[in-house]
Amino acid sequence: MAAEINFNPWDPSFRAFPYPFYKQLIAGPPRLIDLFGPTALIARFADVTAVLKDQQRFSSTQLRSPDMVAEGPFAGATTMLFADPPVHTRLRRLVSRDFTPRRIREMEPRIREIAAKLLDDVERKGELEVMADVANALPVMVIAEMLGIPSELYSQFKHWSDAVISGGAVLPGMPLPEDVKQATNELRSYLAEQIVLRRSAPGADLISALVAAHDDGESLAADELLAFAVLLLLAGNETTTNLIGNGMLALGRNPAQMDLLRRSPELMPRAIEEILRFDGPVQSTTRRALVDADVGGTMIAAGTGCFVILAAANHDPAQFDDPDRFDITREPKDHVAFGDGIHFCIGAPLARLEGAIAIGAMLDRFPRLRLKNPDAPLAYKGSYFLRGLAGLPMSID
Ligand code: HEM
């Protein structure tokens, strides 16, 4: 008889360190469990990439109840993340020209400036709380500026974004807490106002570019544009925050790797890929089987919800040698921290750049950087899907 599977993303001890639980999943074909309905756990690298590349049989449309969708951050409007072709194709084409690697490179001097300013404040204070001082602030400041919103408003944005993301941890079928609903409404109203302003007075910012985006006579409808602005803020902010936080933790726990990276900054691109592989900000995404489908030897019935566990696939020994070892000199190999197939993260170049600048700036500025309490237990934020630390104190003296 197959061993019982221990998979409970709502359990804080599971969330604090899910990797040991993934081992049993990677060891065999996809498992079927009952988790608020029939659910398939897809964990092996080959199975994860097969499902992500198969939008014909596996849909990205959401499994939530109509009430949750109506009250959620997109208010029922379609976003590319939760759409299948042809809707996904159209939405992604309309915005992708604003996320070219060239456009992202143009942001580099400004991202460096923001990082330097945050570290000036840390130096004055004499201590570093990685999450509060750097990781929480930098990505939201960058995305706010891209959208043409003054970066001084970033703490308001961060507050809205945190509250909306915490709604994602609510158990299926349970109502959204009032403060989540309020933050969602405030964020949407603020962005809706900004869109109206840009329609009459366009600028050089991303909202203006999206207002103007046309393709074969098509443009984004008002609700699609608002939903995309909300998606950018949510998808582009918490994830990159956690890349910086999870990365500093991995380096802090492996001081020899931190020294090596400081001495050989040309290793930074590899280090970023290794952080994404080793402790990725997005643990899992979801899909829904549209038809009966065989994945790696398991028959998944039409209608089954799927956890497509990216972070498990990134620890699959069939794809990575000694996968639990953190090694920034690893030969680059495909990982799935940014997904795969048609939904591959549109913000990957921006996230990589921000991660490299933030981590590089901390290493350069503080030559004696180390974990403050290497043996203290770590607190993680509430979401299983987005894995990130609540705090990470480091010593700099
Ligand atoms: C380290 C940081 C990041 C990680 C780990 C990450 C991860 C991911 C993953 C796994 C997906 C695919 C989800 C799926 O297939 O269901 C995705 C999609 C997406 N990401 Fe990211 N992301 C990051 C940063 C960003 C940034 C900075 C932005 C924007 C500024 C962004 C915007 C998006 C968007 C719009 C999609 C939907 C793409 C589509 O559906 O075609 N992400 N991301």
Residues whose N, C-alpha, C, O or C-beta is under 5 A from the ligand:
A	BS01	HEM	M80 L81 R92 L232 A235 G236 T239 T240 L243 P281 V282 T285 T286 V336 A337 F338 G339 I342 H343 F344 C345 I346 G347 A348 L350 A351
